[in-house]
């Protein structure tokens, strides 16, 4: 039988502490604002014990979200890629500042997560940033329930699937008539590696970080393939190389350190911005070249699976966001 003991709550008002003692089970204790709430909780716990399905909620009830975030950062984040580790550290720091982080894991409901999403939106937080914050929170709850022994803990983030903010439509910027030669002419005038890198990006649809990390030992000149051992999705892939891409490699000097390029991701973006400015081209980012390259692969009549094998997209939905076909280029295909 459960016992109920009156206590003085933190606000000075009377509270009720419920105690449940059963042989073979740890003592269950929880405090409520009213005796009725304490009794309802005790009935539920005893019913679970009688049915043999009881799992202790004690650890989930005494662990605040802030502690779980810190444990996640210490145990799970280090197993990820270096770039992901840096991003997750910043994201955890932001989440730690939320009032919600002071709540126990067991007390956080789907409605609390939905309220937090609305607060983020009211303060102008972007939909994709909110999506990434929710993904991290969801993984924390999953880890607590499956890895850290809190089997009774549900995942409140999964209960708000229909209330998550919709992502804005992807960028549709492509190179217009005459922009590619202007861009390459400006790159030649500026000198350095930016010109060959622009051609390489258009020919391979590779990400900026993947291009910067290229090494000569990963180039199979005979097979006309480049191995990318580390990708954003975590899955290595092999990229077929066009004749134009091979010509870029043939024109490059070999570096003693084995790297194909000396430029790092940030310096690639900075050099590309300067090149666009010199060429008088507005509204174009280096990442738009990946959109351009992906769209050109479809215009060459490759099917979605073939394009995805080249670009590394995991889902057709994401591949669609990177594809912007021009009706004029499809005329020849339909006859």
Backbone as numpy.savetxt, mean C-alpha at the origin, in Angstrom:
# Nx Ny Nz CAx CAy CAz Cx Cy Cz
-21.06 -19.11 39.06 -21.90 -17.90 39.06 -21.03 -16.66 39.06
-21.48 -15.65 38.36 -20.76 -14.38 38.34 -21.11 -13.57 39.58
-20.17 -12.76 40.02 -20.40 -11.84 41.13 -20.19 -10.42 40.63
-20.91 -9.48 41.25 -20.88 -8.09 40.79 -20.57 -7.20 41.99
-19.48 -6.44 41.87 -19.00 -5.64 42.99 -19.04 -4.17 42.61
-19.70 -3.34 43.44 -19.71 -1.90 43.15 -18.33 -1.29 43.35
-17.97 -0.42 42.44 -16.68 0.26 42.50 -16.89 1.74 42.18
-15.90 2.54 42.52 -15.94 3.96 42.17 -15.23 4.13 40.84
-15.95 4.63 39.85 -15.38 4.78 38.53 -14.43 5.95 38.43
-13.71 6.10 37.33 -12.75 7.19 37.16 -13.40 8.57 37.15
-14.69 8.62 36.82 -15.40 9.90 36.83 -16.08 10.19 38.17
-15.81 9.35 39.16 -16.40 9.55 40.48 -17.74 8.90 40.66
-18.34 8.41 39.58 -19.64 7.76 39.65 -19.48 6.27 39.95
-20.57 5.67 40.39 -20.51 4.25 40.71 -20.35 3.42 39.43
-19.48 2.42 39.52 -19.29 1.46 38.44 -19.47 0.07 39.03
-19.62 -0.92 38.13 -19.82 -2.30 38.57 -18.77 -3.20 37.93
-18.11 -3.96 38.78 -17.08 -4.89 38.32 -17.63 -6.31 38.36
-17.62 -6.95 37.20 -18.11 -8.33 37.09 -16.95 -9.30 37.20
-17.13 -10.36 38.03 -16.13 -11.42 38.19 -16.77 -12.75 37.80
-16.07 -13.50 36.96 -16.55 -14.83 36.59 -15.45 -15.83 36.92
-15.79 -16.81 37.77 -14.82 -17.85 38.15 -15.39 -19.20 37.76
-14.68 -19.90 36.91 -15.05 -21.25 36.52 -13.80 -22.13 36.58
-13.95 -23.34 37.09 -12.81 -24.26 37.17 -12.29 -24.56 35.77
-10.97 -24.46 35.64 -10.34 -24.73 34.35 -10.24 -23.51 33.46
-10.76 -22.37 33.89 -10.71 -21.14 33.10 -10.10 -20.02 33.94
-9.36 -19.10 33.30 -8.86 -17.95 34.06 -10.01 -17.06 34.50
-9.83 -16.39 35.63 -10.86 -15.48 36.14 -11.07 -14.34 35.13
-12.32 -14.07 34.85 -12.66 -12.99 33.93 -13.20 -11.80 34.72
-12.58 -10.64 34.53 -12.98 -9.44 35.26 -13.13 -8.29 34.27
-14.25 -7.57 34.42 -14.45 -6.39 33.58 -15.37 -5.42 34.30
-15.11 -4.12 34.12 -15.87 -3.08 34.81 -16.80 -2.37 33.84
-18.02 -2.07 34.33 -19.04 -1.42 33.50 -19.65 -0.24 34.25
-20.28 0.63 33.48 -20.92 1.80 34.10 -22.20 1.43 34.83
-22.85 0.35 34.42 -24.10 -0.05 35.06 -24.08 -1.53 35.39
-24.87 -1.91 36.38 -24.93 -3.31 36.77 -25.58 -4.14 35.66
-26.55 -3.54 34.97 -27.23 -4.27 33.89 -26.24 -4.64 32.78
-25.34 -3.71 32.45 -24.35 -3.99 31.42 -23.39 -5.09 31.88
-23.01 -5.05 33.16 -22.12 -6.06 33.72 -22.79 -7.44 33.69
-24.08 -7.48 34.01 -24.80 -8.75 34.01 -24.94 -9.31 32.59
-25.22 -8.44 31.63 -25.37 -8.89 30.25 -24.05 -9.47 29.74
-22.95 -8.82 30.09 -21.63 -9.32 29.66 -21.36 -10.68 30.30
-21.66 -10.81 31.58 -21.40 -12.06 32.30 -22.23 -13.21 31.73
-23.48 -12.93 31.38 -24.33 -13.97 30.79 -23.72 -14.47 29.48
-23.23 -13.54 28.66 -22.64 -13.92 27.39 -21.39 -14.77 27.57
-20.52 -14.38 28.51 -19.29 -15.13 28.75 -19.61 -16.53 29.29
-20.52 -16.60 30.24 -20.86 -17.91 30.81 -21.50 -18.83 29.77
-22.29 -18.24 28.88 -22.90 -19.04 27.81 -21.82 -19.63 26.90
-20.80 -18.83 26.59 -19.70 -19.32 25.76 -18.94 -20.44 26.48
-18.73 -20.27 27.79 -18.03 -21.32 28.57 -18.85 -22.60 28.55
-20.16 -22.49 28.75 -21.02 -23.67 28.76 -21.00 -24.40 27.42
-20.88 -23.64 26.33 -20.87 -24.24 24.99 -19.48 -24.71 24.58
-18.48 -24.40 25.38 -17.12 -24.82 25.07 -16.46 -24.02 23.97
-16.94 -22.78 23.72 -16.37 -21.97 22.66 -15.72 -20.69 23.20
-15.56 -20.63 24.50 -15.01 -19.42 25.10 -13.53 -19.25 24.78
-13.17 -18.03 24.39 -11.77 -17.64 24.20 -11.56 -16.35 24.98
-10.55 -16.32 25.81 -10.34 -15.16 26.68 -10.10 -13.89 25.86
-10.76 -12.82 26.27 -10.59 -11.52 25.64 -9.68 -10.61 26.46
-9.12 -11.16 27.53 -8.38 -10.33 28.49 -7.25 -9.55 27.83
-6.43 -10.25 27.02 -5.29 -9.55 26.43 -5.73 -8.48 25.45
-6.76 -8.77 24.65 -7.26 -7.77 23.70 -7.89 -6.59 24.42
-8.45 -6.84 25.60 -9.10 -5.78 26.36 -8.11 -4.89 27.10
-6.91 -5.42 27.38 -5.94 -4.60 28.10 -4.83 -4.05 27.19
-4.89 -4.42 25.90 -3.86 -3.93 24.97 -4.38 -2.75 24.18
-3.83 -1.56 24.38 -4.27 -0.41 23.57 -3.75 -0.52 22.15
-4.44 0.13 21.23 -4.03 0.11 19.83 -2.60 0.63 19.68
-2.21 1.62 20.48 -0.85 2.17 20.39 0.20 1.09 20.65
-0.04 0.22 21.64 0.91 -0.86 21.92 0.97 -1.85 20.76
-0.19 -2.13 20.18 -0.24 -3.06 19.05 0.51 -2.48 17.85
0.38 -1.17 17.62 1.09 -0.52 16.52 2.60 -0.60 16.73
3.04 -0.38 17.96 4.46 -0.46 18.26 4.99 -1.88 18.09
4.20 -2.86 18.50 4.62 -4.25 18.33 4.68 -4.61 16.85
3.71 -4.16 16.10 3.70 -4.40 14.65 4.97 -3.81 14.02
5.31 -2.59 14.43 6.48 -1.92 13.89 7.76 -2.65 14.25
7.79 -3.26 15.43 8.99 -3.96 15.88 9.12 -5.37 15.31
7.98 -6.06 15.09 8.03 -7.47 14.71 7.72 -7.74 13.25
6.81 -6.99 12.66 6.34 -7.31 11.31 6.92 -6.39 10.25
6.98 -5.10 10.53 7.51 -4.15 9.56 8.94 -4.49 9.12
9.84 -4.91 10.02 11.22 -5.20 9.58 11.34 -6.33 8.56
10.29 -7.14 8.39 10.34 -8.23 7.42 10.05 -7.75 6.00
9.73 -6.48 5.84 9.34 -5.95 4.54 10.50 -5.26 3.85
10.27 -4.81 2.62 11.30 -4.13 1.85 11.67 -2.81 2.50
12.90 -2.34 2.25 13.41 -1.12 2.88 12.51 0.08 2.61
12.04 0.21 1.38 11.17 1.35 1.05 9.85 1.27 1.80
9.33 0.05 1.97 8.08 -0.13 2.70 8.28 0.17 4.18
9.42 -0.22 4.73 9.71 0.01 6.15 9.66 1.50 6.46
10.29 2.31 5.62 10.31 3.76 5.86 8.90 4.34 5.82
8.10 3.90 4.84 6.72 4.41 4.74 5.88 3.98 5.94
6.04 2.72 6.36 5.23 2.23 7.48 5.59 2.92 8.79
6.85 3.23 8.97 7.25 3.96 10.17 6.54 5.31 10.26
6.49 6.01 9.14 5.79 7.30 9.12 4.30 7.13 9.33
3.73 6.09 8.74 2.29 5.86 8.87 1.92 5.49 10.30
2.74 4.65 10.94 2.48 4.27 12.33 2.56 5.49 13.23
3.52 6.36 12.97 3.66 7.58 13.77 2.39 8.43 13.71
1.80 8.53 12.53 0.55 9.29 12.36 -0.59 8.61 13.11
-0.70 7.29 12.98 -1.78 6.56 13.64 -1.65 6.59 15.16
-0.42 6.64 15.65 -0.19 6.69 17.09 -0.73 7.97 17.72
-0.85 9.02 16.91 -1.33 10.31 17.43 -2.85 10.39 17.48
-3.55 9.39 16.95 -5.00 9.42 16.96 -5.55 9.13 18.35
-6.64 9.79 18.76 -7.29 9.42 20.04 -7.66 7.95 20.08
-7.98 7.38 18.91 -8.36 5.98 18.82 -7.24 5.05 19.30
-5.99 5.49 19.20 -4.87 4.63 19.57 -4.81 4.37 21.07
-5.51 5.20 21.85 -5.52 4.98 23.30 -6.59 3.97 23.73
-7.43 3.59 22.79 -8.48 2.61 23.08 -7.92 1.20 23.02
-8.53 0.29 23.77 -8.10 -1.10 23.71 -8.55 -1.70 22.38
-7.83 -2.71 21.93 -8.17 -3.36 20.68 -9.59 -3.92 20.71
-9.95 -4.52 21.84 -11.26 -5.16 21.95 -12.40 -4.15 21.91
-12.12 -2.91 22.29 -13.19 -1.91 22.36 -13.45 -1.20 21.04
-12.58 -1.38 20.06 -12.71 -0.66 18.79 -13.65 -1.43 17.86
-14.71 -0.74 17.45 -15.73 -1.36 16.60 -15.66 -0.79 15.18
-16.39 -1.44 14.30 -16.45 -0.95 12.93 -16.94 0.49 12.86
-17.88 0.85 13.71 -18.39 2.22 13.72 -17.31 3.23 14.12
-16.37 2.80 14.97 -15.26 3.69 15.35 -14.33 3.93 14.16
-14.07 2.87 13.39 -13.23 3.02 12.21 -13.91 3.90 11.18
-15.23 3.70 10.99 -15.98 4.52 10.04 -15.97 5.98 10.45
-16.07 6.25 11.77 -16.03 7.63 12.26 -14.66 8.25 12.01
-13.62 7.44 12.15 -12.27 7.94 11.89 -12.09 8.28 10.42
-12.65 7.46 9.55 -12.57 7.75 8.11 -13.27 9.07 7.80
-14.44 9.28 8.39 -15.16 10.53 8.15 -14.36 11.73 8.66
-13.68 11.56 9.78 -12.86 12.65 10.33 -11.69 12.95 9.40
-11.06 11.91 8.87 -9.96 12.12 7.92 -10.45 12.86 6.69
-11.61 12.45 6.18 -12.14 13.10 4.99 -12.49 14.56 5.26
-13.04 14.84 6.44 -13.42 16.21 6.80 -12.20 17.12 6.87
-11.05 16.55 7.18 -9.81 17.33 7.28 -9.00 17.27 5.98
-9.62 16.78 4.91 -8.99 16.84 3.59 -7.97 15.76 3.29
-7.97 14.68 4.03 -7.01 13.60 3.76 -7.40 12.88 2.48
-6.44 12.58 1.64 -6.70 11.96 0.35 -7.21 10.55 0.47
-8.00 10.13 -0.53 -8.62 8.79 -0.51 -7.57 7.68 -0.50
-6.51 7.85 -1.26 -5.49 6.79 -1.30 -4.72 6.71 0.01
-4.46 7.86 0.63 -3.78 7.85 1.93 -4.65 7.17 2.98
-5.95 7.45 2.95 -6.87 6.78 3.87 -6.88 5.28 3.61
-6.87 4.89 2.35 -6.87 3.47 2.00 -5.64 2.77 2.58
-4.48 3.42 2.50 -3.25 2.82 3.01 -3.26 2.78 4.54
-3.81 3.80 5.18 -3.92 3.79 6.65 -4.82 2.64 7.10
-5.93 2.46 6.41 -6.85 1.37 6.76 -6.21 0.01 6.54
-5.42 -0.12 5.48 -4.75 -1.39 5.21 -3.79 -1.74 6.33
-3.07 -0.74 6.83 -2.15 -0.99 7.94 -2.90 -1.35 9.21
-3.96 -0.61 9.52 -4.77 -0.92 10.70 -5.33 -2.33 10.60
-5.82 -2.69 9.44 -6.40 -4.02 9.25 -5.35 -5.10 9.50
-4.15 -4.87 9.02 -3.09 -5.87 9.21 -2.70 -5.99 10.68
-2.75 -4.88 11.41 -2.46 -4.92 12.85 -3.48 -5.80 13.57
-4.76 -5.62 13.26 -5.80 -6.43 13.91 -5.68 -7.90 13.50
-5.34 -8.14 12.24 -5.16 -9.52 11.78 -4.00 -10.18 12.50
-2.89 -9.46 12.65 -1.73 -10.00 13.35 -2.04 -10.27 14.81
-2.78 -9.37 15.44 -3.14 -9.57 16.85 -3.98 -10.82 17.03
-4.90 -11.07 16.09 -5.78 -12.22 16.22 -5.16 -13.53 15.82
-4.21 -13.50 14.86 -3.68 -14.76 14.34 -2.26 -15.07 14.78
-1.48 -14.04 15.09 -0.07 -14.25 15.44 0.20 -14.01 16.91
-0.48 -13.04 17.50 -0.19 -12.66 18.88 -1.12 -13.31 19.90
-1.92 -14.26 19.49 -2.71 -15.06 20.42 -4.02 -14.47 20.88
-4.49 -13.39 20.27 -5.77 -12.79 20.68 -6.87 -13.34 19.77
-7.13 -14.65 19.88 -8.04 -15.34 18.96 -9.46 -14.78 18.97
-9.85 -14.16 20.07 -11.22 -13.65 20.16 -11.41 -12.33 19.42
-10.32 -11.73 19.01 -10.38 -10.39 18.45 -10.82 -10.42 16.99
-11.85 -9.64 16.69 -12.28 -9.49 15.31 -11.53 -8.34 14.65
-11.77 -8.15 13.38 -11.11 -7.08 12.63 -12.15 -6.03 12.25
-12.22 -4.90 12.98 -13.26 -3.90 12.70 -13.09 -3.21 11.36
-11.88 -3.21 10.82 -11.66 -2.55 9.53 -12.42 -3.28 8.43
-12.52 -4.60 8.54 -13.22 -5.38 7.51 -14.72 -5.15 7.53
-15.23 -4.53 8.58 -16.68 -4.32 8.68 -17.14 -3.03 8.00
-16.22 -2.27 7.41 -16.63 -1.00 6.79 -16.30 -0.99 5.30
-16.30 -2.17 4.68 -15.92 -2.24 3.27 -16.72 -1.28 2.40
-18.01 -1.18 2.63 -18.83 -0.32 1.79 -18.72 1.15 2.11
-17.99 1.51 3.17 -17.88 2.91 3.58 -16.49 3.49 3.33
-15.64 2.74 2.68 -14.30 3.25 2.39 -14.36 4.27 1.27
-13.51 5.29 1.32 -13.53 6.31 0.26 -13.13 5.72 -1.09
-13.78 6.18 -2.14 -13.45 5.71 -3.47 -12.21 6.44 -3.98
-11.34 5.68 -4.63 -10.15 6.30 -5.19 -10.53 7.19 -6.37
-9.85 8.32 -6.52 -10.13 9.17 -7.68 -9.68 8.47 -8.95
-10.22 8.87 -10.10 -9.77 8.24 -11.34 -8.28 8.46 -11.56
-7.62 7.49 -12.14 -6.19 7.61 -12.37 -5.87 8.70 -13.38
-4.61 9.12 -13.38 -4.17 10.12 -14.36 -4.32 9.57 -15.77
-4.66 10.44 -16.69 -4.85 10.02 -18.09 -3.87 10.73 -19.02
-2.85 11.37 -18.44 -1.90 12.14 -19.26 -1.05 11.21 -20.11
-1.05 11.49 -21.39 -0.18 10.77 -22.32 0.60 11.78 -23.14
1.63 11.31 -23.80 2.38 12.19 -24.69 1.52 12.54 -25.89
1.42 13.81 -26.20 0.66 14.25 -27.37 1.60 14.35 -28.57
1.01 14.63 -29.73 1.81 14.71 -30.95 2.94 15.71 -30.80
4.13 15.25 -31.08 5.29 16.15 -31.05 5.98 16.27 -29.71
5.36 15.78 -28.62 5.99 15.95 -27.31 7.20 15.05 -27.11
7.13 13.83 -27.64 8.27 12.93 -27.43 9.55 13.44 -28.08
9.53 13.84 -29.34 10.78 14.39 -29.92 11.24 15.67 -29.22
10.31 16.52 -28.81 10.69 17.74 -28.08 11.34 17.39 -26.76
10.79 16.38 -26.10 11.33 15.95 -24.81 12.75 15.40 -24.97
12.94 14.58 -26.00 14.26 13.97 -26.21 15.28 15.00 -26.69
14.85 15.97 -27.48 15.75 17.04 -27.92 16.22 17.87 -26.74
15.28 18.17 -25.82 15.64 18.94 -24.62 16.58 18.12 -23.74
16.36 16.81 -23.67 17.22 15.95 -22.86 18.63 15.90 -23.44
18.75 15.86 -24.77 20.08 15.85 -25.40 20.80 17.17 -25.13
20.05 18.26 -25.12 20.66 19.57 -24.85 21.16 19.65 -23.41
20.40 19.05 -22.49 20.81 19.08 -21.08 21.94 18.09 -20.80
22.04 17.03 -21.61 23.08 16.03 -21.42 22.75 15.06 -20.30
23.68 14.15 -20.01 23.48 13.19 -18.94 22.64 12.01 -19.35
22.10 11.32 -18.38 21.40 10.06 -18.61 19.90 10.21 -18.83
19.36 11.40 -18.60 17.90 11.52 -18.60 17.29 11.16 -19.94
17.95 11.48 -21.05 17.40 11.14 -22.36 17.27 9.64 -22.56
18.36 8.87 -22.39 18.24 7.42 -22.50 17.24 6.81 -21.51
17.15 7.40 -20.32 16.20 6.87 -19.34 14.76 7.10 -19.79
14.49 8.24 -20.42 13.15 8.52 -20.93 12.77 7.47 -21.99
13.70 7.21 -22.92 13.43 6.19 -23.94 13.20 4.84 -23.30
14.05 4.50 -22.33 13.93 3.20 -21.65 12.57 3.06 -20.97
12.11 4.11 -20.30 10.82 4.07 -19.61 9.67 3.85 -20.60
9.74 4.52 -21.74 8.68 4.38 -22.74 8.68 3.00 -23.36
9.85 2.40 -23.51 9.96 1.10 -24.16 9.66 -0.08 -23.23
9.84 0.09 -21.92 9.73 -1.04 -21.00 8.59 -0.93 -19.99
8.01 0.26 -19.82 6.96 0.49 -18.82 7.45 0.24 -17.39
8.75 0.34 -17.17 9.30 0.09 -15.84 9.09 1.29 -14.91
8.99 0.99 -13.63 8.86 2.03 -12.60 10.21 2.75 -12.43
10.12 3.96 -11.90 11.33 4.77 -11.69 12.36 4.04 -10.82
11.91 3.47 -9.70 12.82 2.77 -8.80 13.43 1.54 -9.44
12.65 0.85 -10.28 13.17 -0.33 -10.98 14.25 0.06 -11.98
14.06 1.19 -12.64 15.06 1.66 -13.60 16.35 2.03 -12.87
16.23 2.76 -11.78 17.41 3.19 -11.04 18.20 2.01 -10.48
17.52 0.90 -10.20 18.17 -0.27 -9.59 18.74 -1.25 -10.60
18.64 -0.96 -11.90 19.11 -1.89 -12.93 20.61 -2.18 -12.80
20.96 -3.46 -13.05 22.36 -3.87 -13.03 22.66 -4.69 -14.30
23.91 -4.59 -14.75 24.29 -5.24 -16.00 24.17 -6.76 -15.92
24.42 -7.33 -14.73 24.34 -8.80 -14.64 22.92 -9.32 -14.82
21.92 -8.43 -14.76 20.53 -8.85 -14.94 20.06 -8.73 -16.39
20.96 -8.24 -17.26 20.62 -8.09 -18.68 21.06 -9.33 -19.44
20.11 -10.00 -20.06 20.42 -11.14 -20.94 20.31 -10.63 -22.37
21.44 -10.18 -22.91 21.43 -9.56 -24.23 20.99 -10.54 -25.32
21.41 -11.81 -25.20 21.07 -12.81 -26.20 19.58 -13.09 -26.22
18.98 -13.23 -25.03 17.54 -13.52 -24.94 16.70 -12.25 -25.06
17.36 -11.07 -25.01 16.66 -9.77 -25.07 15.68 -9.63 -23.91
16.18 -9.90 -22.71 15.34 -9.86 -21.52 16.12 -9.21 -20.38
15.42 -8.44 -19.55 15.99 -7.88 -18.33 15.28 -8.47 -17.13
16.05 -8.97 -16.17 15.47 -9.47 -14.92 15.36 -8.32 -13.94
14.17 -8.19 -13.33 13.98 -7.25 -12.22 13.78 -8.10 -10.97
14.83 -8.29 -10.16 14.72 -9.21 -9.01 13.85 -8.69 -7.88
13.78 -7.37 -7.72 12.96 -6.78 -6.65 12.00 -5.78 -7.26
10.71 -6.01 -7.03 9.69 -5.14 -7.58 8.80 -4.61 -6.46
7.96 -3.65 -6.81 7.04 -3.07 -5.85 6.08 -4.12 -5.29
5.69 -5.07 -6.11 4.73 -6.10 -5.68 5.41 -7.27 -4.98
6.75 -7.28 -4.97 7.47 -8.36 -4.30 7.71 -9.58 -5.17
7.25 -9.54 -6.42 7.41 -10.67 -7.33 8.40 -10.31 -8.43
9.53 -11.02 -8.55 10.48 -10.73 -9.63 9.81 -10.92 -11.00
10.27 -10.17 -11.98 9.73 -10.37 -13.33 10.82 -10.14 -14.36
10.59 -10.66 -15.54 11.51 -10.52 -16.66 10.83 -9.68 -17.74
11.50 -8.64 -18.15 10.93 -7.69 -19.10 11.56 -7.90 -20.48
10.74 -8.16 -21.51 11.28 -8.29 -22.87 11.76 -6.92 -23.37
12.85 -6.92 -24.11 13.46 -5.67 -24.55 13.28 -5.48 -26.06
12.75 -4.33 -26.42 12.57 -3.99 -27.83 13.92 -3.63 -28.45
13.95 -3.52 -29.75 15.18 -3.13 -30.44 15.63 -1.74 -30.00
14.67 -0.87 -29.77 15.01 0.48 -29.33 15.61 0.46 -27.92
15.07 -0.40 -27.04 15.62 -0.53 -25.69 17.04 -1.09 -25.73
17.25 -2.09 -26.59 18.59 -2.66 -26.71 19.59 -1.63 -27.21
19.16 -0.75 -28.11 20.05 0.28 -28.62 20.47 1.23 -27.51
19.52 1.51 -26.58 19.86 2.35 -25.41 20.99 1.70 -24.63
20.88 0.41 -24.37 21.93 -0.29 -23.61 23.25 -0.30 -24.37
23.19 -0.52 -25.68 24.41 -0.59 -26.48 25.17 0.74 -26.48
24.44 1.84 -26.31 25.06 3.17 -26.35 25.59 3.61 -24.98
25.31 2.83 -23.94 25.73 3.23 -22.59 27.13 2.71 -22.26
27.93 3.50 -21.53 29.21 3.00 -21.04 28.99 2.05 -19.87
29.90 1.10 -19.70 29.80 0.15 -18.59 30.42 0.79 -17.34
29.69 0.74 -16.24 30.17 1.27 -14.97 30.91 0.18 -14.20
31.93 0.57 -13.44 32.71 -0.39 -12.68 31.92 -1.03 -11.55
30.91 -0.31 -11.02 30.14 -0.86 -9.90 29.02 -1.80 -10.35
28.86 -1.99 -11.67 27.86 -2.93 -12.17 26.48 -2.33 -12.37
26.26 -1.11 -11.90 24.96 -0.45 -12.09 24.85 0.06 -13.52
23.64 0.02 -14.07 23.43 0.52 -15.42 23.40 2.04 -15.43
22.75 2.62 -14.40 22.60 4.08 -14.32 23.27 4.61 -13.05
23.72 5.85 -13.12 24.26 6.51 -11.92 23.17 7.26 -11.17
22.04 7.55 -11.83 20.99 8.37 -11.23 20.12 7.53 -10.30
19.73 8.14 -9.19 18.82 7.52 -8.23 17.39 7.99 -8.53
16.37 7.38 -7.90 14.98 7.75 -8.24 14.68 9.24 -8.14
15.09 9.89 -7.05 14.78 11.31 -6.89 15.46 12.15 -7.96
16.72 11.81 -8.28 17.43 12.60 -9.29 16.84 12.39 -10.68
16.26 11.21 -10.93 15.58 10.98 -12.20 14.39 11.93 -12.33
13.58 12.02 -11.28 12.41 12.91 -11.31 12.82 14.36 -11.47
13.87 14.78 -10.76 14.32 16.17 -10.85 14.83 16.50 -12.25
15.61 15.57 -12.82 16.12 15.79 -14.18 14.99 15.81 -15.19
13.99 14.97 -14.99 12.86 14.94 -15.91 12.07 16.23 -15.84
11.89 16.78 -14.65 11.18 18.07 -14.51 11.93 19.18 -15.25
13.27 19.19 -15.12 14.05 20.20 -15.84 13.93 20.04 -17.35
13.91 18.79 -17.79 13.80 18.52 -19.23 12.44 18.99 -19.75
11.39 18.71 -19.00 10.05 19.17 -19.41 10.00 20.68 -19.48
10.63 21.33 -18.51 10.65 22.80 -18.51 11.40 23.33 -19.72
12.53 22.72 -20.04 13.30 23.15 -21.22 12.51 22.95 -22.50
11.74 21.84 -22.54 10.95 21.53 -23.75 9.63 22.29 -23.80
9.30 23.00 -22.74 8.03 23.73 -22.70 6.82 22.82 -22.59
7.00 21.68 -21.93 5.92 20.70 -21.76 5.39 20.80 -20.33
4.08 20.95 -20.20 3.46 21.11 -18.88 2.60 19.90 -18.52
2.46 19.67 -17.21 1.54 18.65 -16.72 1.97 17.22 -16.95
3.26 16.99 -17.18 3.76 15.63 -17.42 4.71 15.24 -16.31
4.50 14.05 -15.73 5.39 13.52 -14.71 6.14 12.31 -15.27
7.22 11.93 -14.61 7.96 10.77 -15.08 7.10 9.52 -15.03
6.25 9.41 -14.00 5.40 8.23 -13.88 4.39 8.15 -15.02
4.07 9.29 -15.64 3.16 9.26 -16.79 3.75 8.45 -17.95
5.07 8.33 -17.99 5.70 7.54 -19.05 5.33 6.07 -18.91
5.10 5.62 -17.68 4.66 4.23 -17.47 3.24 4.05 -18.03
2.38 5.05 -17.85 1.04 5.02 -18.44 1.16 4.99 -19.97
2.04 5.84 -20.49 2.24 5.90 -21.93 2.70 4.56 -22.48
3.69 3.97 -21.81 4.24 2.70 -22.28 3.20 1.58 -22.21
2.43 1.54 -21.13 1.40 0.50 -20.97 0.35 0.62 -22.06
-0.07 1.85 -22.35 -1.07 2.06 -23.39 -0.53 1.65 -24.76
0.73 1.93 -25.01 1.32 1.55 -26.31 1.39 0.04 -26.47
1.60 -0.69 -25.39 1.62 -2.15 -25.47 0.27 -2.69 -25.94
-0.81 -2.11 -25.42 -2.15 -2.52 -25.87 -2.37 -2.13 -27.32
-1.87 -0.97 -27.72 -2.05 -0.51 -29.10 -1.25 -1.37 -30.09
-0.29 -2.14 -29.56 0.43 -3.11 -30.39 -0.30 -4.45 -30.44
-1.51 -4.49 -29.87 -2.40 -5.66 -29.91 -1.98 -6.77 -28.95
-1.20 -6.45 -27.92 -0.92 -7.44 -26.89 -2.17 -7.61 -26.04
-2.40 -8.82 -25.52 -3.57 -9.03 -24.67 -3.25 -8.64 -23.22
-4.27 -8.50 -22.37 -4.03 -8.04 -20.99 -3.03 -8.88 -20.22
-3.05 -10.19 -20.37 -2.11 -11.04 -19.64 -0.68 -10.78 -20.10
-0.49 -10.57 -21.39 0.84 -10.27 -21.91 1.34 -8.92 -21.40
0.45 -7.93 -21.39 0.84 -6.61 -20.91 1.18 -6.67 -19.42
0.36 -7.38 -18.64 0.59 -7.49 -17.20 1.92 -8.18 -16.91
2.30 -9.14 -17.75 3.57 -9.83 -17.55 4.74 -8.87 -17.73
4.57 -7.87 -18.59 5.62 -6.88 -18.83 5.62 -5.81 -17.75
4.44 -5.29 -17.41 4.36 -4.16 -16.48 4.42 -4.57 -15.02
4.04 -5.83 -14.72 4.07 -6.28 -13.34 2.82 -5.99 -12.56
1.74 -5.57 -13.23 0.49 -5.31 -12.52 -0.11 -6.63 -12.03
-0.59 -6.62 -10.78 -1.13 -7.84 -10.18 -2.58 -8.09 -10.56
-3.34 -7.02 -10.79 -4.76 -7.18 -11.11 -5.10 -6.44 -12.40
-6.13 -6.92 -13.06 -6.57 -6.25 -14.29 -7.15 -4.88 -13.98
-7.69 -4.70 -12.77 -8.24 -3.40 -12.39 -7.13 -2.35 -12.35
-5.99 -2.70 -11.73 -4.87 -1.76 -11.68 -4.30 -1.54 -13.08
-4.26 -2.59 -13.88 -3.76 -2.45 -15.25 -4.64 -1.49 -16.04
-5.94 -1.56 -15.79 -6.88 -0.66 -16.48 -6.62 0.79 -16.13
-6.24 1.05 -14.86 -5.97 2.43 -14.43 -4.75 3.00 -15.15
-3.88 2.13 -15.66 -2.67 2.59 -16.33 -2.82 2.61 -17.85
-3.99 2.27 -18.33 -4.17 2.14 -19.78 -5.12 3.22 -20.28
-4.65 4.01 -21.24 -5.46 5.11 -21.80 -5.32 5.05 -23.32
-6.20 4.30 -23.94 -6.11 4.09 -25.38 -6.75 5.25 -26.13
-6.11 5.63 -27.22 -6.66 6.69 -28.08 -7.44 6.05 -29.21
-8.64 6.56 -29.44 -9.49 5.99 -30.49 -8.80 6.05 -31.85
-8.04 7.12 -32.10 -7.39 7.26 -33.39 -6.41 6.11 -33.66
-5.77 5.61 -32.57 -4.77 4.54 -32.73 -5.42 3.17 -32.86
-6.72 3.09 -32.59 -7.40 1.80 -32.68 -8.08 1.57 -34.03
-8.13 2.62 -34.85 -8.81 2.53 -36.14 -8.24 1.40 -36.99
-6.90 1.34 -37.06 -6.26 0.34 -37.91 -6.53 -1.08 -37.42
-6.78 -1.23 -36.12 -6.99 -2.56 -35.57 -8.38 -3.11 -35.91
-9.36 -2.22 -36.07 -10.73 -2.70 -36.29 -11.06 -2.84 -37.78
-10.19 -2.32 -38.64 -10.40 -2.49 -40.08 -11.46 -1.60 -40.66
